[in-house]
């Protein structure tokens, strides 16, 4: 089975650190699973047609009211955790800004 290197961006790490304790621990467990399987049963591919220059696959996983937004680069066997957002009110409106940090 392929192992993936998991990277958490500084902004996502800051967001995780500001979560309530029990949610922070649950987030960390989900992120740890990405190393062995980034395509979890609770994950969903995001539409990236507005970002043709972004070569990685864009995914999100739901954890109660929270979303973990991450990118999978198969060529490098890497998973980049890009953001953690609460929904509602989050509507993926800042996706361009998040992806801009990686391009």
Secondary structure, DSSP 8 states (H G I E B T S, - for coil): ----EEEE-HHHHHHHHTS-HHHHHHHHHHHHHTTT-SS-TTEEE---TT-TT--SEEEEEEETTEEEEEEEETTTTEEEEEEEEETTT--STTHHHHHHTT-
